[in-house]
Amino acid sequence: MDLTLLKIRFIQIKREIKLLGILYTVLISLALLLAIFQFYKFYQREDIALYIITAILLFILSIQLTRQDKYFLFLHIAKPKQSIFFEYLILTLPFTISLLLSHYWFYFVIFLLGFFVISGIKYSVKKKTNLGYLSKIISPKNFEWISGIRQSKYVIGIFYILILAVSYVMILPILCLWILTMIIFSFYRECEPLNILQAEFTKQARFLKVKIIRHIILLLFLYLPILIINSVSNPHFIFFNITFLFVQLSVLVLTILFKYKMYSPMELLPGNNIILVIIQVATILPFFMGGIPFLLPLPLFLCFKYYRSAKENLKIYLYD
């Protein structure tokens, strides 16, 4: 078995751990343990277990369809399908392993079959499509969203319409929005040219604040219709929906700060999806079980930490 891909992922995780420091590493480790424990509780109910299995497989499918290293992997790695399969299997273990300890342990086969099928998909959503009207709907200043939507072609639009159609259901649209959120976060992997970075602002603090506000507004515009319909249909779910939105906005800000703390003109940045998924799951999960959301402030704490790092990195390109 070729372990090259897994070694690359662990090197990336190790680098992020060093940047996080001891305190945040301990918090995220606790979040992983919490995820395993909470998922064990979820997997005790067959209907919820099947929802989770479906959501995880859809999320992995969205990664496979949009990942930009796929062509390289299938061309240069001896057994690319096997390598990608084990990458998905091992990196999702915090959210899948506890299924083996439940009464429905046999459903773990669905994960194995799903990862096996998905890892062999070579098709990628075409990077270029016209969709010229996007720049009339979304400001060209929000180029990450325009580029990301164009790269995904019509997938995001169709997916969003489907979420709207089931927005009255209690849990399903939230799981789908979570998958959509992770797709949106992939928009921020590519660094813009320096002239675009400097086009509007020369002060890094002002640049970051305006950027964050603009993208928060975009996410609110996208999510509020679904969450409002869901809250009206399920009044007892209002507090959860508010918390979910808060977490998504916090992690969106964190994603932007991740990008600019490592910004280098025209560079393709390594994905931070693993850390972002862990943060989201650890923050949201207690609400499903009626527990205390003691990790709710975690995304905000990380935002403050990475805001300083992003400002420091942008000093090379922008000036206060």
ZIQUI-V652342 format. One record per pair of residues at least 4 apart in sequence whose C-alpha atoms are under 8 Angstrom apart, sorted by the first residue. I is the first residue (numbers start at 1). GAP is how many residues later the second one is. If there is no record, write none. Layout:
BEGIN
i->I gap->GAP
i->I gap->GAP
END
This chain:
BEGIN
i->1 gap->78
i->1 gap->81
i->1 gap->82
i->2 gap->75
i->2 gap->76
i->2 gap->77
i->2 gap->80
i->2 gap->81
i->3 gap->4
i->3 gap->80
i->4 gap->4
i->4 gap->79
i->5 gap->4
i->5 gap->78
i->5 gap->79
i->5 gap->82
i->6 gap->4
i->6 gap->77
i->6 gap->80
i->6 gap->81
i->7 gap->4
i->8 gap->4
i->9 gap->4
i->10 gap->4
i->11 gap->4
i->12 gap->4
i->12 gap->258
i->13 gap->4
i->14 gap->4
i->15 gap->4
i->16 gap->4
i->17 gap->4
i->17 gap->5
i->17 gap->8
i->18 gap->4
i->20 gap->4
i->20 gap->5
i->21 gap->4
i->22 gap->4
i->23 gap->4
i->24 gap->4
i->24 gap->278
i->25 gap->4
i->26 gap->4
i->27 gap->4
i->28 gap->4
i->28 gap->250
i->28 gap->251
i->29 gap->4
i->30 gap->4
i->31 gap->4
i->31 gap->247
i->31 gap->248
i->31 gap->251
i->31 gap->252
i->31 gap->264
i->32 gap->4
i->32 gap->62
i->32 gap->246
i->32 gap->250
i->33 gap->4
i->33 gap->61
i->34 gap->4
i->34 gap->248
i->35 gap->4
i->35 gap->59
i->35 gap->60
i->35 gap->246
i->35 gap->247
i->35 gap->250
i->36 gap->4
i->36 gap->58
i->36 gap->59
i->36 gap->60
i->36 gap->61
i->36 gap->62
i->37 gap->4
i->37 gap->61
i->38 gap->4
i->38 gap->247
i->38 gap->248
i->38 gap->251
i->39 gap->4
i->39 gap->56
i->39 gap->57
i->39 gap->59
i->39 gap->60
i->40 gap->4
i->40 gap->58
i->40 gap->59
i->40 gap->61
i->40 gap->62
i->41 gap->4
i->42 gap->6
i->42 gap->7
i->43 gap->5
i->43 gap->6
i->43 gap->55
i->43 gap->56
i->43 gap->59
i->43 gap->60
i->43 gap->61
i->44 gap->5
i->44 gap->58
i->44 gap->59
i->44 gap->60
i->45 gap->4
i->46 gap->4
i->46 gap->58
i->47 gap->4
i->48 gap->4
i->49 gap->4
i->50 gap->4
i->51 gap->4
i->51 gap->121
i->52 gap->4
i->53 gap->4
i->53 gap->57
i->53 gap->58
i->54 gap->4
i->55 gap->4
i->55 gap->120
i->55 gap->121
i->55 gap->124
i->56 gap->4
i->57 gap->4
i->57 gap->54
i->57 gap->57
i->57 gap->58
i->58 gap->4
i->58 gap->121
i->59 gap->4
i->59 gap->120
i->59 gap->123
i->60 gap->4
i->60 gap->28
i->60 gap->55
i->60 gap->58
i->61 gap->4
i->61 gap->57
i->62 gap->4
i->62 gap->117
i->62 gap->121
i->63 gap->4
i->63 gap->120
i->64 gap->6
i->64 gap->54
i->64 gap->55
i->64 gap->57
i->64 gap->60
i->65 gap->56
i->65 gap->57
i->65 gap->58
i->65 gap->59
i->65 gap->60
i->66 gap->58
i->66 gap->59
i->66 gap->86
i->67 gap->57
i->69 gap->4
i->70 gap->4
i->70 gap->52
i->71 gap->4
i->71 gap->51
i->72 gap->4
i->72 gap->5
i->73 gap->4
i->73 gap->7
i->74 gap->5
i->74 gap->6
i->74 gap->7
i->79 gap->4
i->80 gap->4
i->81 gap->4
i->81 gap->35
i->81 gap->38
i->81 gap->39
i->82 gap->4
i->82 gap->34
i->82 gap->37
i->83 gap->4
i->84 gap->4
i->84 gap->35
i->85 gap->4
i->85 gap->30
i->85 gap->31
i->85 gap->33
i->85 gap->34
i->86 gap->4
i->87 gap->4
i->88 gap->4
i->88 gap->27
i->89 gap->4
i->89 gap->23
i->89 gap->26
i->91 gap->183
i->92 gap->4
i->93 gap->4
i->94 gap->4
i->96 gap->4
i->96 gap->12
i->97 gap->4
i->98 gap->4
i->99 gap->5
i->99 gap->6
i->99 gap->8
i->99 gap->9
i->100 gap->4
i->100 gap->5
i->100 gap->6
i->100 gap->8
i->101 gap->4
i->107 gap->4
i->108 gap->4
i->109 gap->4
i->110 gap->4
i->111 gap->4
i->112 gap->4
i->113 gap->4
i->114 gap->4
i->115 gap->4
i->116 gap->4
i->117 gap->4
i->125 gap->26
i->125 gap->27
i->125 gap->28
i->126 gap->25
i->126 gap->26
i->126 gap->27
i->127 gap->23
i->127 gap->24
i->127 gap->25
i->127 gap->26
i->128 gap->22
i->128 gap->23
i->128 gap->25
i->129 gap->21
i->129 gap->22
i->129 gap->24
i->130 gap->20
i->131 gap->19
i->132 gap->4
i->133 gap->4
i->134 gap->4
i->134 gap->12
i->135 gap->4
i->135 gap->5
i->135 gap->11
i->138 gap->4
i->138 gap->7
i->138 gap->8
i->139 gap->4
i->140 gap->6
i->142 gap->4
i->142 gap->72
i->142 gap->73
i->143 gap->4
i->144 gap->4
i->144 gap->43
i->144 gap->44
i->145 gap->4
i->145 gap->39
i->145 gap->42
i->146 gap->4
i->147 gap->4
i->147 gap->40
i->148 gap->4
i->148 gap->36
i->148 gap->38
i->148 gap->39
i->149 gap->4
i->149 gap->5
i->149 gap->7
i->150 gap->4
i->152 gap->4
i->154 gap->4
i->155 gap->4
i->156 gap->4
i->156 gap->24
i->157 gap->4
i->158 gap->4
i->159 gap->4
i->160 gap->4
i->161 gap->4
i->162 gap->4
i->163 gap->4
i->163 gap->10
i->163 gap->13
i->163 gap->14
i->163 gap->63
i->164 gap->9
i->164 gap->62
i->166 gap->6
i->166 gap->7
i->167 gap->5
i->167 gap->6
i->167 gap->59
i->167 gap->60
i->167 gap->62
i->167 gap->63
i->168 gap->5
i->168 gap->61
i->168 gap->62
i->168 gap->63
i->168 gap->64
i->168 gap->65
i->168 gap->66
i->169 gap->4
i->169 gap->61
i->169 gap->64
i->169 gap->65
i->170 gap->4
i->170 gap->60
i->170 gap->63
i->170 gap->64
i->170 gap->67
i->171 gap->4
i->172 gap->4
i->173 gap->4
i->173 gap->53
i->174 gap->4
i->175 gap->4
i->176 gap->4
i->177 gap->4
i->177 gap->46
i->178 gap->4
i->179 gap->4
i->180 gap->4
i->181 gap->4
i->181 gap->67
i->182 gap->4
i->182 gap->91
i->182 gap->95
i->183 gap->4
i->184 gap->4
i->185 gap->4
i->185 gap->67
i->185 gap->70
i->185 gap->88
i->186 gap->85
i->186 gap->87
i->188 gap->67
i->188 gap->68
i->188 gap->71
i->189 gap->70
i->189 gap->79
i->189 gap->80
i->189 gap->81
i->189 gap->82
i->190 gap->76
i->190 gap->77
i->190 gap->78
i->190 gap->79
i->191 gap->68
i->191 gap->72
i->191 gap->73
i->191 gap->74
i->191 gap->75
i->191 gap->76
i->191 gap->77
i->191 gap->78
i->192 gap->4
i->192 gap->5
i->192 gap->73
i->192 gap->74
i->192 gap->75
i->193 gap->4
i->193 gap->72
i->193 gap->73
i->194 gap->4
i->194 gap->71
i->194 gap->72
i->194 gap->123
i->195 gap->4
i->196 gap->4
i->197 gap->4
i->198 gap->4
i->198 gap->119
i->198 gap->120
i->201 gap->5
i->201 gap->6
i->201 gap->117
i->202 gap->5
i->202 gap->116
i->202 gap->117
i->202 gap->118
i->203 gap->4
i->203 gap->115
i->203 gap->116
i->203 gap->117
i->204 gap->4
i->204 gap->107
i->204 gap->110
i->204 gap->111
i->204 gap->114
i->204 gap->115
i->204 gap->116
i->205 gap->4
i->205 gap->106
i->205 gap->115
i->206 gap->4
i->207 gap->4
i->208 gap->4
i->208 gap->103
i->209 gap->4
i->210 gap->4
i->211 gap->4
i->212 gap->4
i->212 gap->41
i->212 gap->44
i->213 gap->4
i->214 gap->4
i->215 gap->4
i->216 gap->4
i->216 gap->33
i->216 gap->36
i->216 gap->37
i->217 gap->4
i->218 gap->4
i->219 gap->4
i->219 gap->30
i->220 gap->4
i->221 gap->4
i->222 gap->4
i->223 gap->4
i->223 gap->22
i->224 gap->4
i->225 gap->4
i->226 gap->4
i->227 gap->4
i->227 gap->14
i->228 gap->4
i->229 gap->4
i->230 gap->4
i->230 gap->7
i->231 gap->4
i->231 gap->5
i->231 gap->6
i->231 gap->7
i->231 gap->10
i->234 gap->4
i->237 gap->4
i->238 gap->4
i->239 gap->4
i->240 gap->4
i->240 gap->47
i->241 gap->4
i->242 gap->4
i->243 gap->4
i->243 gap->41
i->244 gap->4
i->244 gap->40
i->245 gap->4
i->246 gap->4
i->247 gap->4
i->247 gap->33
i->247 gap->36
i->247 gap->37
i->247 gap->49
i->247 gap->52
i->248 gap->4
i->248 gap->32
i->249 gap->4
i->250 gap->4
i->250 gap->49
i->250 gap->50
i->250 gap->53
i->251 gap->4
i->251 gap->25
i->251 gap->29
i->251 gap->48
i->252 gap->4
i->253 gap->4
i->253 gap->50
i->254 gap->4
i->254 gap->45
i->254 gap->48
i->254 gap->49
i->254 gap->52
i->255 gap->4
i->255 gap->17
i->255 gap->21
i->256 gap->4
i->257 gap->4
i->257 gap->46
i->257 gap->49
i->257 gap->50
i->257 gap->53
i->258 gap->4
i->258 gap->14
i->258 gap->48
i->258 gap->52
i->259 gap->4
i->259 gap->10
i->259 gap->51
i->260 gap->50
i->260 gap->51
i->260 gap->53
i->260 gap->54
i->261 gap->45
i->261 gap->46
i->261 gap->48
i->261 gap->49
i->261 gap->50
i->261 gap->51
i->261 gap->52
i->261 gap->53
i->262 gap->7
i->262 gap->48
i->262 gap->51
i->263 gap->4
i->263 gap->6
i->263 gap->50
i->263 gap->51
i->272 gap->4
i->273 gap->4
i->274 gap->4
i->275 gap->4
i->276 gap->4
i->277 gap->4
i->278 gap->4
i->279 gap->4
i->279 gap->19
i->279 gap->20
i->280 gap->4
i->281 gap->4
i->282 gap->4
i->282 gap->13
i->283 gap->10
i->283 gap->11
i->283 gap->12
i->283 gap->13
i->283 gap->15
i->284 gap->4
i->284 gap->9
i->284 gap->12
i->285 gap->4
i->285 gap->8
i->286 gap->4
i->286 gap->5
i->286 gap->6
i->286 gap->7
i->287 gap->4
i->287 gap->5
i->287 gap->6
i->297 gap->4
i->298 gap->4
i->299 gap->4
i->300 gap->4
i->301 gap->4
i->302 gap->4
i->303 gap->4
i->304 gap->4
i->305 gap->4
i->306 gap->4
i->307 gap->4
i->308 gap->4
i->309 gap->4
i->310 gap->4
i->311 gap->4
i->312 gap->4
i->313 gap->4
i->314 gap->4
i->314 gap->5
i->315 gap->4
i->315 gap->5
END
